[in-house]
Amino acid sequence: MLLLTRSVSRYNGLNERSPLMPIKIFTDSGSDIPKHIQAQYGIEVIPLPVLFSDGPLPQESSIEDFYYKLKTFDKLPTTSSPNPSQFLEAYKRAEPGSDLLVICMSANVSSTYQSAIIARDMLLDEGFDGKIEVLDSKTFSGGLSLIVSTAAKWSESCTSLEELTTKLQQLIDDTRAYFTLETLENIIKGGRLNRLAGGVASVLNIKLLLRINEEGTIEVVEKTRGFRKAVNSLIAKLDEKQHDYENAAIAIVHSNNEKLALEVKERILEKHPFHEVYLSCMGPVMGTHAGEGGIGFAF
């Protein structure tokens, strides 16, 4: 298990590294965090169950297996939150002496955050003597990927869990996330978009530019005729914010449309040279609601 040891040299002027309490980071599978980031920082991802009409999607299923089933099954799969015991068991797997940081998808779209809170209280009741923080990211998919990846990076230099949490709260407030979908069928069926408005848009080939708002829910910000125009409007959203490119990062997510994601990445970097780009495919949780072909980013 890879744990993160932080340096205090940049804060107190010392040259040597001081051994501090390591931080173990947890998130949920609504984060769509890149696999190499998860492995590099030892981030534990708590899976949300995905249930097709023929039974639960096995945890070991590949992305290709999931999207194949999504296309071939008539009925949309359902998702549910992990129960508190899953979080509690994960907390207990952390190396003794670690502080714990849990970053969950928006509490306004999932009860995952509440399960993590309940598990935290259970852990403390059992006598856990370390520190544990549970954060509502107020976002999901690319937004949560960006926040978790940044948390892992920052944890190597922050002097305490409190310092890291304070910085992350500001990042949560500052993060913007937008996406557009090739099909609205899944997001309508899943109850994330008004059925009547979505149905009219689908018939007229109107594509929606969507954002995750400050409450962590989805809202429509623009309507365009055709998917390509929607992608152009998506990329244009980057012009609305000043970026410190030497330190800034962007997370790009797609729903089984890597070709488009790489094209969007190239177009973005031509004008906005972000220091880091976190590119990933939406997993079964987000892919269930997005449907195939969607694209989004968070910055």
C-alpha positions as CSV (number, residue, x, y, z in Angstrom):
1,M,0.0,0.0,0.0
2,L,1.5,3.3,-1.1
3,L,1.1,6.1,1.5
4,L,2.0,9.7,1.2
5,T,4.7,11.3,3.4
6,R,4.6,15.1,3.4
7,S,7.5,17.5,3.5
8,V,7.6,20.6,5.7
9,S,10.7,22.1,4.1
10,R,8.8,24.5,1.9
11,Y,6.9,25.9,4.8
12,N,9.5,26.2,7.6
13,G,12.7,26.8,5.6
14,L,14.3,23.5,6.6
15,N,16.1,21.5,3.9
16,E,15.5,18.1,5.4
17,R,12.2,16.2,5.2
18,S,10.4,15.6,8.5
19,P,8.4,12.4,8.9
20,L,4.7,13.3,9.4
21,M,1.6,11.3,9.6
22,P,0.9,9.7,6.2
23,I,-2.5,10.5,4.6
24,K,-4.6,7.7,3.0
25,I,-7.0,9.0,0.4
26,F,-10.4,7.4,-0.4
27,T,-13.0,8.3,-3.1
28,D,-15.9,6.5,-4.8
29,S,-16.3,5.1,-8.3
30,G,-18.2,8.2,-9.3
31,S,-14.8,9.9,-9.6
32,D,-13.6,8.3,-12.8
33,I,-10.1,9.0,-11.6
34,P,-7.3,7.9,-14.1
35,K,-6.0,4.4,-13.2
36,H,-2.4,5.5,-13.1
37,I,-3.2,8.3,-10.6
38,Q,-5.0,5.8,-8.4
39,A,-2.0,3.5,-8.5
40,Q,0.6,6.2,-8.1
41,Y,-0.9,7.6,-4.9
42,G,-2.5,4.5,-3.5
43,I,-6.0,5.9,-3.6
44,E,-8.7,3.5,-2.6
45,V,-11.9,3.7,-4.7
46,I,-15.1,2.5,-3.0
47,P,-17.3,0.9,-5.8
48,L,-20.9,1.8,-6.3
49,P,-23.0,-1.2,-7.3
50,V,-24.3,-1.2,-10.9
51,L,-27.2,-3.6,-11.5
52,F,-28.3,-4.8,-14.9
53,S,-31.5,-6.7,-15.5
54,D,-29.5,-10.0,-15.4
55,G,-27.8,-9.1,-12.2
56,P,-25.0,-7.0,-10.7
57,L,-22.1,-5.9,-13.0
58,P,-19.1,-7.9,-11.7
59,Q,-16.4,-5.6,-10.2
60,E,-13.8,-7.0,-12.4
61,S,-15.7,-6.1,-15.6
62,S,-13.8,-4.1,-18.1
63,I,-14.9,-0.7,-19.5
64,E,-15.5,-2.4,-22.8
65,D,-17.7,-5.1,-21.2
66,F,-19.8,-2.4,-19.5
67,Y,-20.4,-0.3,-22.6
68,Y,-21.2,-3.4,-24.6
69,K,-23.9,-4.4,-22.1
70,L,-25.2,-0.8,-22.0
71,K,-25.8,-0.9,-25.8
72,T,-27.3,-4.3,-25.9
73,F,-29.6,-4.3,-22.9
74,D,-33.0,-2.6,-23.4
75,K,-33.3,-1.5,-19.8
76,L,-31.0,1.0,-18.2
77,P,-29.0,-0.4,-15.3
78,T,-29.5,1.1,-11.9
79,T,-26.8,2.4,-9.5
80,S,-26.9,2.6,-5.7
81,S,-24.6,3.9,-3.0
82,P,-22.1,1.8,-1.1
83,N,-23.3,0.9,2.4
84,P,-21.4,2.3,5.4
85,S,-19.8,-1.1,6.2
86,Q,-17.9,-0.9,2.8
87,F,-16.4,2.4,3.8
88,L,-15.7,1.2,7.4
89,E,-13.8,-1.9,6.1
90,A,-11.8,0.3,3.7
91,Y,-10.9,2.7,6.5
92,K,-9.6,-0.2,8.6
93,R,-7.4,-1.4,5.7
94,A,-5.3,1.8,6.0
95,E,-1.9,1.4,7.5
96,P,-1.9,2.0,11.2
97,G,-0.9,5.6,12.1
98,S,-2.4,7.1,8.9
99,D,-4.7,10.0,8.7
100,L,-7.7,9.4,6.5
101,L,-9.2,11.7,3.8
102,V,-12.4,10.7,2.1
103,I,-13.7,12.7,-0.9
104,C,-17.1,11.8,-2.2
105,M,-19.3,12.7,-5.1
106,S,-22.0,15.4,-4.6
107,A,-24.3,14.6,-1.8
108,N,-27.1,16.1,-3.9
109,V,-26.9,13.3,-6.5
110,S,-25.9,10.3,-4.3
111,S,-26.1,9.2,-0.6
112,T,-22.5,8.0,-0.9
113,Y,-21.3,10.9,1.2
114,Q,-23.7,10.1,4.0
115,S,-22.5,6.4,4.0
116,A,-18.9,7.7,4.4
117,I,-20.0,10.0,7.3
118,I,-21.8,7.1,9.1
119,A,-18.7,4.9,8.6
120,R,-16.5,7.7,10.0
121,D,-18.6,7.9,13.1
122,M,-18.5,4.2,13.5
123,L,-14.7,4.2,13.2
124,L,-14.4,6.9,15.8
125,D,-16.7,5.0,18.2
126,E,-14.5,2.0,17.9
127,G,-11.6,4.1,19.2
128,F,-9.7,5.2,16.1
129,D,-7.1,7.7,17.4
130,G,-6.1,9.2,14.1
131,K,-7.7,12.1,12.1
132,I,-10.3,11.5,9.5
133,E,-12.0,14.0,7.2
134,V,-14.9,13.4,4.8
135,L,-15.6,16.0,2.1
136,D,-18.5,16.5,-0.2
137,S,-16.9,17.5,-3.5
138,K,-20.2,19.0,-4.8
139,T,-19.3,17.4,-8.1
140,F,-18.7,14.1,-9.8
141,S,-16.9,12.4,-12.7
142,G,-14.3,14.9,-14.1
143,G,-14.8,17.3,-11.3
144,L,-14.2,14.7,-8.6
145,S,-11.3,13.3,-10.6
146,L,-9.7,16.7,-10.6
147,I,-10.2,17.3,-6.9
148,V,-9.0,13.8,-5.9
149,S,-5.9,13.9,-8.1
150,T,-5.0,17.3,-6.9
151,A,-5.5,16.2,-3.3
152,A,-3.1,13.4,-3.8
153,K,-0.5,15.7,-5.2
154,W,-0.9,18.3,-2.5
155,S,-0.8,15.8,0.3
156,E,2.9,15.3,-0.5
157,S,3.7,18.9,0.6
158,C,1.0,19.8,3.1
159,T,2.0,19.8,6.7
160,S,-1.2,18.4,8.1
161,L,-4.6,17.0,7.2
162,E,-6.2,20.2,8.3
163,E,-4.1,22.3,5.9
164,L,-4.9,19.9,3.1
165,T,-8.6,20.0,3.9
166,T,-8.6,23.8,3.9
167,K,-7.0,24.0,0.5
168,L,-9.4,21.4,-0.9
169,Q,-12.4,23.3,0.4
170,Q,-11.3,26.3,-1.7
171,L,-10.6,24.0,-4.7
172,I,-14.1,22.6,-4.4
173,D,-15.6,26.1,-4.4
174,D,-13.5,27.1,-7.4
175,T,-13.9,24.0,-9.6
176,R,-16.1,24.3,-12.7
177,A,-17.3,21.3,-14.6
178,Y,-19.1,21.1,-18.0
179,F,-20.2,18.3,-20.3
180,T,-22.2,17.5,-23.3
181,L,-23.8,14.2,-24.4
182,E,-24.3,12.6,-27.7
183,T,-27.6,11.1,-26.5
184,L,-30.0,12.3,-23.8
185,E,-31.8,9.0,-23.4
186,N,-29.8,7.8,-20.4
187,I,-29.8,11.0,-18.5
188,I,-33.6,11.3,-19.0
189,K,-34.3,7.7,-18.0
190,G,-32.0,8.1,-14.9
191,G,-34.0,11.1,-13.7
192,R,-31.1,13.6,-13.9
193,L,-32.9,15.7,-16.6
194,N,-36.5,16.8,-17.1
195,R,-38.1,14.2,-19.3
196,L,-40.2,16.6,-21.3
197,A,-37.4,19.1,-22.0
198,G,-35.0,16.3,-22.8
199,G,-37.5,14.6,-25.1
200,V,-38.2,17.7,-27.1
201,A,-34.4,18.3,-27.4
202,S,-33.8,14.8,-28.7
203,V,-36.5,15.0,-31.4
204,L,-35.1,18.3,-32.7
205,N,-31.4,17.1,-32.6
206,I,-30.7,19.8,-30.0
207,K,-27.7,19.1,-27.9
208,L,-27.4,20.5,-24.4
209,L,-24.3,22.0,-22.8
210,L,-24.6,21.0,-19.1
211,R,-22.8,22.1,-16.0
212,I,-22.5,20.9,-12.4
213,N,-23.7,23.9,-10.4
214,E,-22.7,25.1,-6.9
215,E,-25.2,22.7,-5.3
216,G,-23.7,19.7,-7.1
217,T,-26.6,19.1,-9.4
218,I,-26.9,19.3,-13.2
219,E,-28.3,22.3,-15.0
220,V,-28.6,23.3,-18.7
221,V,-26.5,26.3,-19.7
222,E,-26.8,26.3,-23.5
223,K,-28.6,24.6,-26.3
224,T,-27.1,24.0,-29.8
225,R,-28.2,22.2,-32.9
226,G,-25.9,19.2,-33.4
227,F,-23.3,17.5,-31.3
228,R,-20.2,19.1,-32.9
229,K,-21.5,22.6,-32.1
230,A,-22.1,21.5,-28.6
231,V,-18.4,20.4,-28.3
232,N,-17.3,23.8,-29.6
233,S,-19.4,25.5,-27.0
234,L,-18.0,23.2,-24.4
235,I,-14.4,24.2,-25.2
236,A,-15.3,27.9,-25.4
237,K,-16.2,27.7,-21.7
238,L,-12.5,27.7,-20.8
239,D,-12.2,31.3,-22.0
240,E,-14.4,32.4,-19.2
241,K,-11.8,31.9,-16.5
242,Q,-8.2,33.1,-16.0
243,H,-5.8,30.2,-15.7
244,D,-2.4,29.9,-13.9
245,Y,-1.1,27.5,-16.5
246,E,2.1,26.7,-14.7
247,N,0.1,25.2,-11.8
248,A,-3.3,24.6,-13.3
249,A,-4.8,21.2,-14.2
250,I,-7.8,20.0,-16.2
251,A,-9.6,16.7,-16.1
252,I,-11.2,15.5,-19.3
253,V,-13.6,12.6,-19.2
254,H,-15.4,10.7,-22.0
255,S,-18.0,8.0,-22.2
256,N,-16.3,5.4,-24.4
257,N,-15.3,8.1,-27.0
258,E,-11.5,8.3,-26.6
259,K,-11.0,9.6,-30.2
260,L,-13.1,12.7,-29.4
261,A,-11.4,13.1,-26.0
262,L,-8.0,13.2,-27.5
263,E,-9.1,15.6,-30.2
264,V,-10.6,17.9,-27.5
265,K,-7.4,17.6,-25.4
266,E,-5.3,18.7,-28.4
267,R,-7.6,21.6,-29.1
268,I,-7.6,22.7,-25.5
269,L,-3.8,22.6,-25.1
270,E,-3.3,24.6,-28.3
271,K,-4.9,27.6,-26.5
272,H,-4.8,26.7,-22.9
273,P,-1.5,25.0,-22.0
274,F,-2.5,23.4,-18.7
275,H,0.4,22.0,-16.6
276,E,-1.4,18.7,-16.1
277,V,-4.2,16.9,-17.9
278,Y,-6.1,14.0,-16.3
279,L,-7.8,12.0,-19.0
280,S,-10.1,9.1,-18.3
281,C,-13.1,7.2,-19.5
282,M,-16.3,7.4,-17.4
283,G,-16.8,4.1,-15.6
284,P,-20.1,2.2,-15.1
285,V,-21.6,4.7,-12.5
286,M,-21.3,7.8,-14.6
287,G,-21.5,6.0,-17.9
288,T,-24.9,4.6,-17.0
289,H,-26.3,8.2,-16.8
290,A,-24.2,9.7,-19.6
291,G,-24.7,7.1,-22.2
292,E,-22.1,6.4,-24.9
293,G,-20.2,9.2,-26.7
294,G,-20.3,12.0,-24.2
295,I,-17.4,14.4,-23.3
296,G,-16.8,16.7,-20.5
297,F,-14.1,18.5,-18.4
298,A,-13.4,20.2,-15.1
299,F,-11.0,22.9,-14.3
